[in-house]
Amino acid sequence: MTDDDSALDCGRTIEHLSRYVEAGRTPRDPHIESCPDCLNAIEALERVGQLSRDLLADDAERMPRPPESWFEGILSVIHSELRAGRSFPIHHPDPRVTITVTEGAVRSLVRSSADELDGIYLGRTEIVGDAETPGAPVRIELTASVAWGKSIPELTSSLRTLVYRVLAEHTELNVTAVNVAVDELHGTEGKA
């Protein structure tokens, strides 16, 4: 990954933000603390850090640690999804007022809500369809990793229900499908 690839729209890089988070967000950087792109990235980095710590604590007791490539893959996906992307309209009764929510904010909403579920970690989050047109049908395509020994049908069903609910509460997207592809099991090292 080159520096240009890891730069957010505001110019800050994931590496810079990661160091800022590791330093306890001190000294305070006014740009970072007021930039929506930086704040989304910091939230994602902190979430991955917490997930990593939770995994380590849980796995230290009963499972081997996921391969390093798994963490790298998640960080790569988060980086690619931090871009603001498209702007989705939100209705306002005053025709002179335009309100939008960015695609990046919607993906961040889906990702943070999925953190409520134990045993499933979101990979890629994609919003497919003409979400810029009010009322147009869109699909949410998700990839996920499920913990070894957990019920894939139960977790994916819970995830679908949660995503439908959260998007209905916080956006005006016409979500017609939430598809979840489990592309990995974590905690399987050494299992036959």
For each residue, the residues with C-beta under 8 A, 3 or more apart:
1: 5 6 76 79
2: 5 6
3: 6 7 13
4: 7
5: 1 2
6: 1 2 3 13 14 15 79
7: 3 4 11 12 13
8: 11 12 13 14 37 38 41 82 83
9: 37 83 84
10: 31 35 37 38
11: 7 8
12: 7 8 16 17 31 32 35 37 38 41
13: 3 6 7 8 16 17
14: 6 8 17 18 41 45 75 79 82
15: 6 18 19
16: 12 13 19 20
17: 12 13 14 20 21 32 38 41 42 45
18: 14 15 21 22 45
19: 15 16 22 23
20: 16 17 23 25 29 32 42
21: 17 18 24 25 42 45 46 49
22: 18 19
23: 19 20 26
24: 21
25: 20 21 28 29 32 33 42
26: 23
27:
28: 25 33
29: 20 25 32 33
30: 33 34
31: 10 12 34 35 38
32: 12 17 20 25 29 35 38 39 42
33: 25 28 29 30 38 39
34: 30 31 39
35: 10 12 31 32 38 39
36: 39 40 84 102 105
37: 8 9 10 12 40 41 82 83 84 104
38: 8 10 12 17 31 32 33 35 41 42
39: 32 33 34 35 36 42 43
40: 36 37 43 44 82 104 105 108
41: 8 12 14 17 37 38 44 45 82
42: 17 20 21 25 32 38 39 45 46
43: 39 40 46 47 108 112
44: 40 41 47 48 78 81 82 108 111
45: 14 17 18 21 41 42 48 49 78
46: 21 42 43 49 50
47: 43 44 50 51 111 112 115
48: 44 45 51 52 71 74 75 78
49: 21 45 46 52 53
50: 46 47 53 54
51: 47 48 54 55 115 121
52: 48 49 55 56 71
53: 49 50 56 57
54: 50 51 57 58
55: 51 52 58 59 65 66 186
56: 52 53 59 60 65
57: 53 54 60 61
58: 54 55 61 62 63
59: 55 56 62 63 64 65 66 187
60: 56 57
61: 57 58
62: 58 59
63: 58 59 148 187 189
64: 59 187 189 190
65: 55 56 59 189
66: 55 59 70 71 145 186 187 189
67: 70 189
68: 71 72
69: 72 73
70: 66 67 73 74 145 184 186
71: 48 52 66 68 74 75
72: 68 69 75 76
73: 69 70 76 77 123
74: 48 70 71 77 78 121 123
75: 14 48 71 72 78 79
76: 1 72 73 79 80
77: 73 74 80 81 123 124
78: 44 45 48 74 75 81 82 111
79: 1 6 14 75 76 82
80: 76 77 83
81: 44 77 78 104 107 108 111 124 125
82: 8 14 37 40 41 44 78 79 104
83: 8 9 37 80 103 104
84: 9 36 37 87 102 103 104 105
85: 102 103 104 107
86: 102 103 127 131 132
87: 84 100 101 102 103 132
88: 100 101 102 103 106 131 132 171 172 173
89: 98 99 100 132 134 172
90: 99 100 101 171 172
91: 99 134 172
92: 97 98 99
93:
94: 97
95:
96:
97: 92 94
98: 89 92
99: 89 90 91 92
100: 87 88 89 90
101: 87 88 90 105 106 171
102: 36 84 85 86 87 88 105 106
103: 83 84 85 86 87 88 106 107 127 131
104: 37 40 81 82 83 84 85 107 108
105: 36 40 84 101 102 108 109
106: 88 101 102 103 109 110 127 167 171 173
107: 81 85 103 104 110 111 125 127
108: 40 43 44 81 104 105 111 112
109: 105 106 112 113 166 167 170 171
110: 106 107 113 114 122 125 140 142 163 166 167
111: 44 47 78 81 107 108 114 115 122 125
112: 43 47 108 109 115
113: 109 110 116 162 163 166
114: 110 111 117 120 121 122 142 144 159 162 163
115: 47 51 111 112
116: 113 162
117: 114 120 155 158 159 162
118:
119: 146 147 150 155
120: 114 117 144 145 146 147 150 155 156 158 159
121: 51 74 114 144 145 186
122: 110 111 114 125 142 143 144
123: 73 74 77 142 143 144 145 183 184
124: 77 81 141 142 143
125: 81 107 110 111 122 140 141 142
126: 140 141 142
127: 86 103 106 107 131 138 139 140 141 173
128: 138 139 140 141
129: 136 137 138 139
130: 133 136 138
131: 86 88 103 127 136 138 173
132: 86 87 88 89 136
133: 130 136
134: 89 91 172
135: 174
136: 129 130 131 132 133 174
137: 129 174 176
138: 127 128 129 130 131 173 174 175 176
139: 127 128 129 175 176 177 178 179
140: 110 125 126 127 128 163 167 175 177 178 179
141: 124 125 126 127 128 179 181
142: 110 114 122 123 124 125 126 159 163 178 179 180 181
143: 122 123 124 180 181 182 183
144: 114 120 121 122 123 155 156 159 180 181 182 183 184
145: 66 70 120 121 123 182 183 184 185 186
146: 119 120 150 152 155 156 182 184 185 186
147: 119 120 150 185 186 187
148: 63 185 186 187 188 191
149: 187
150: 119 120 146 147 154 155
151: 154 155
152: 146 155 156 182
153: 156 157
154: 150 151 157 158
155: 117 119 120 144 146 150 151 152 158 159
156: 120 144 146 152 153 159 160 180 182
157: 153 154 160 161
158: 117 120 154 155 161 162
159: 114 117 120 142 144 155 156 162 163 178 180
160: 156 157 163 164 178 180
161: 157 158 164 165
162: 113 114 116 117 158 159 165 166
163: 110 113 114 140 142 159 160 166 167 175 178
164: 160 161 167 168 175 178
165: 161 162 168 169
166: 109 110 113 162 163 169 170
167: 106 109 110 140 163 164 170 171 173 175
168: 164 165 171 175
169: 165 166
170: 109 166 167
171: 88 90 101 106 109 167 168
172: 88 89 90 91 134
173: 88 106 127 131 138 167
174: 135 136 137 138
175: 138 139 140 163 164 167 168 178
176: 137 138 139
177: 139 140
178: 139 140 142 159 160 163 164 175
179: 139 140 141 142
180: 142 143 144 156 159 160
181: 141 142 143 144
182: 143 144 145 146 152 156 185
183: 123 143 144 145
184: 70 123 144 145 146
185: 145 146 147 148 182 188
186: 55 66 70 121 145 146 147 148
187: 59 63 64 66 147 148 149
188: 148 185 191
189: 63 64 65 66 67
190: 64
191: 148 188
192:
